[in-house]
Amino acid sequence: MKENTITTFVLFSLEHLIAITVLFISLLLLYMFRNVLACPFTNILLFERLFAISLLIMEVSYHLILILEGKWSFSESLPLHLCSLSLFCSCFLLWTGSKRLYDFIFFAGMGGALQAVLTPSIIVHFPDFKFIQFFYVHIGIILTAFYLHWVKGYWPTFKGIIQTMLVLNIIFPFIFILNILVQGNYMFLREKPINGSLLDFLGPYPWYIISLEIVAFSIFVLVWLIFRKWKATQNDLT
């Protein structure tokens, strides 16, 4: 007799709440030890590169498992979702220390990863490796954004918001065309995530794409204003 198995991920189930808790505990620990990590005696470069390598290993392992299971496909498995692109950018930033992609990671990457953690578009459960990989890489993107801010002193800029929106709107048409060619749904440009998300509140297809851009831009500006105020407060204290 076969055992019944759950095939649909349940939002805010115990395993989901634990994953969210891990995110916030990780952020708290990162903030608490930011000065230790920024200390000149800390081998911070090694830490950054090891973390970047771990993110890449998790991503590559995910694709290898899909291939071994015979589940890898052009329609679903290409690393073309926003968080996949943000993951590679995060690894590049951690490895090089370059500030060029920081605004993209801070706004688009962190925003997309946070939504993914809160409303995961997955069907697997803990302790499935795909479950662990999903939350590891998305939490990793968020931690990278805050690490570069709290430890390295990078600050988001309004110019970065404009550049991020431009990059996204340059990428979207290519992803949209590719979706048609491979019958995919990368960046959710053909339909909404299966498990529900912010997109459910933004209207039907294709209008939710336009609504999302407006909401994203508004949130980016709000976050930038908060950090701008925070920076001004810190400058006053010093």
Number of C-alpha atoms within 10 A of each C-alpha: 3 4 5 6 6 10 10 13 19 17 15 14 10 10 16 21 14 12 21 18 12 15 20 14 12 16 16 12 10 18 16 12 12 17 12 14 19 16 11 9 8 11 11 16 13 12 14 19 17 15 18 22 15 16 22 17 13 18 20 12 15 18 18 14 14 15 13 9 9 9 12 16 13 13 15 16 16 13 15 16 18 18 24 20 14 25 27 18 20 31 23 15 22 23 18 12 16 10 12 11 17 25 23 25 29 30 24 24 26 25 19 22 26 19 14 18 21 16 20 24 19 17 14 17 17 11 9 9 14 21 19 16 17 21 20 19 23 26 23 24 29 25 19 25 24 22 22 19 16 19 18 14 10 16 19 21 19 14 9 21 21 16 15 23 18 11 13 15 12 11 13 14 12 10 19 17 13 17 20 12 11 12 13 22 20 21 19 16 20 16 16 20 18 13 15 13 16 14 18 13 11 16 13 13 14 13 11 19 19 13 16 16 14 12 14 18 18 12 14 24 17 12 15 20 15 12 15 16 12 12 13 11 11 10 9 8 7 5
